[in-house]
Amino acid sequence: MDINPFLDIASSDHSHLCPRQILGVRFGLRGMLVHNFDLSLRPKHLLVIAETDGCFVDGVIAVTKCTVGHRTLRIEDYGKIAATFVNVKTNQAIRISPTLDVREKANLYAPEEKRHYFAQMQAYQSMPDEELMIVQDVTLNFSVSELISHAGKRVNCERCGEEIINERERIVEGKIFCRSCAGNGYYQPVKSKVDQHIV
């Protein structure tokens, strides 16, 4: 299969191509193949969970057409070049990661290239799947239906008043809170001087 059209898509926002984009394209192709999804269509039943952000994910998107905006792509930032491809209709999930010695193997597939980065660029495009990646069946630690939730559900946090969508509210002692107000947020509000005077 000619992967160049997907590499062009992956690199279009970067004005260059890198090894991680190539891995993203290759992993995306394998994920689509395992689930028997048509490469020419946006798969309606595919959820991709990427374990890092950046160039790698652009490669995955180029093939799968999964995006955050369509709620078919999630980032769980473990700092790993890996992704799990979930068929939300069947709940089958496969995780794809690079073989542990993939960088060393790249040198064998591009022996004339002495610069490691460029050896990876060449090798990752042609290496057989079994030399490039590990494909593993996995079971998710959460419910896909809860993750996807129901469109149109909205409530307001009883502490900050902000709207909460996609059933992401927390119930604490019978009250509806957003994750931040429930103590599970990624930020801590800083009181402004105006707020301090009011308090």
C-alpha positions in Angstrom: 0.0 0.0 0.0 1.2 3.5 -0.9 1.3 5.4 2.4 2.6 8.7 0.8 -0.9 10.3 0.6 -1.3 9.8 4.4 2.2 11.1 5.1 1.4 14.2 3.0 -1.7 14.8 5.1 0.1 14.2 8.4 2.9 16.6 7.5 0.8 19.4 6.0 0.4 21.4 9.2 4.1 21.0 10.1 5.8 21.7 6.7 8.0 18.7 7.3 7.8 15.0 8.0 9.2 13.3 11.0 9.6 9.7 12.2 6.7 10.0 14.7 4.3 11.1 12.0 5.3 8.0 10.0 4.7 5.8 13.1 1.3 7.4 13.5 0.3 6.7 9.9 1.6 3.1 10.2 -0.2 2.5 13.5 -3.4 4.1 12.1 -3.3 1.8 9.1 -2.9 -1.3 11.2 -5.7 -0.2 13.6 -8.1 0.4 10.7 -7.1 -3.0 9.2 -7.6 -4.9 12.4 -11.1 -3.5 12.8 -11.9 -3.9 9.0 -12.7 -0.2 8.6 -12.7 1.3 5.1 -9.8 3.7 4.6 -11.8 5.9 2.3 -14.5 6.6 4.9 -14.6 8.3 8.4 -15.3 5.2 10.6 -18.4 5.9 12.7 -17.5 3.2 15.3 -13.8 3.9 15.9 -12.4 5.6 19.0 -8.7 6.3 19.2 -7.0 6.8 22.5 -3.5 8.3 22.0 -0.9 8.1 24.7 0.8 11.3 23.8 0.1 14.5 21.9 2.1 16.0 19.0 3.3 14.8 15.6 2.5 11.1 16.3 -1.2 11.9 16.7 -1.2 13.9 13.4 -0.2 10.7 11.7 -3.0 8.7 13.3 -5.5 11.4 12.4 -4.3 11.4 8.7 -5.4 7.8 8.4 -8.4 7.4 10.8 -9.9 10.8 10.4 -10.6 10.6 14.1 -10.6 14.0 15.8 -11.2 15.6 19.1 -14.0 17.7 17.5 -15.8 14.5 16.4 -15.3 13.0 19.9 -13.5 10.0 18.3 -10.0 10.9 19.5 -8.9 11.2 23.1 -5.5 12.0 24.5 -4.4 10.2 27.7 -0.9 11.7 28.0 1.4 8.9 29.2 4.2 10.3 27.2 4.3 7.1 25.0 4.2 6.7 21.3 1.2 4.4 21.4 -2.5 4.3 20.7 -5.5 2.1 21.4 -8.1 1.6 18.6 -11.5 0.8 19.9 -14.5 -0.5 17.9 -17.2 1.1 20.0 -19.8 -1.2 18.5 -18.1 -4.4 19.5 -15.9 -3.1 22.4 -12.9 -4.8 20.8 -9.8 -2.8 21.7 -6.2 -3.1 20.4 -3.2 -1.2 21.6 -0.4 -0.6 19.2 3.1 0.5 20.3 6.6 0.4 18.7 8.7 -2.7 19.2 11.2 -2.0 22.0 14.2 -2.0 19.7 12.6 -0.2 16.8 15.3 2.5 16.6 18.0 -0.1 16.4 16.1 -2.1 13.8 15.7 1.1 11.7 19.5 1.2 11.2 19.3 -2.3 9.6 16.6 -1.2 7.2 18.5 1.9 6.1 22.2 0.8 6.4 23.5 3.5 4.0 22.0 6.3 6.2 24.4 7.1 9.1 22.2 9.8 10.6 19.8 8.0 13.0 16.9 10.4 12.4 16.9 9.9 8.7 17.4 6.2 9.0 14.2 6.1 11.1 12.4 8.2 8.5 13.3 5.7 5.7 12.9 2.5 7.7 9.6 3.3 9.4 8.0 3.6 5.9 9.0 0.1 4.8 9.6 -2.1 7.8 7.2 -5.0 8.1 4.5 -4.5 10.8 5.9 -7.3 13.0 9.3 -5.5 13.1 7.9 -2.1 13.6 5.0 -2.5 16.1 3.4 -4.6 18.9 -0.3 -5.2 18.5 -2.0 -6.3 21.7 -5.6 -7.0 22.6 -6.5 -4.9 25.6 -9.5 -4.4 27.9 -10.4 -0.8 28.8 -10.7 0.2 32.4 -13.8 2.3 31.8 -17.1 2.0 30.0 -17.0 3.2 26.4 -20.7 4.2 26.6 -20.0 6.4 29.6 -17.0 7.9 27.9 -19.1 8.7 24.8 -22.1 9.8 27.0 -25.3 11.2 25.5 -25.4 14.3 23.3 -27.5 17.2 24.6 -27.2 16.5 28.3 -26.4 19.8 30.2 -26.4 20.7 33.9 -24.9 23.6 35.8 -22.4 23.3 38.6 -24.0 24.3 41.9 -20.8 26.0 43.1 -19.3 28.0 40.1 -22.5 28.0 38.0 -20.7 26.9 34.8 -22.4 24.6 32.4 -21.3 21.0 32.3 -21.9 18.9 29.1 -21.4 15.2 28.1 -22.4 13.9 31.6 -19.0 15.0 33.1 -20.6 16.3 36.4 -19.7 14.9 39.8 -22.3 14.4 42.5 -21.0 15.2 45.9 -23.3 14.9 48.9 -26.3 15.2 46.6 -25.1 18.3 44.8 -24.0 18.7 41.2 -20.4 19.9 40.8 -18.0 20.3 37.9 -14.8 18.3 38.2 -12.9 21.4 39.4 -15.3 22.3 42.1 -15.4 18.7 43.2 -11.7 18.8 43.7 -10.7 16.8 40.6 -9.7 19.7 38.4 -6.4 20.4 36.6 -6.3 24.0 37.8 -6.7 25.9 41.1 -8.4 29.3 40.8 -6.3 32.2 42.1 -8.3 34.9 43.8 -7.9 38.3 42.2 -7.5 41.5 44.3 -11.1 42.3 43.7 -12.2 38.8 44.9 -10.1 39.2 48.0 -11.8 42.4 48.9 -15.2 40.8 48.4 -14.3 37.9 50.7 
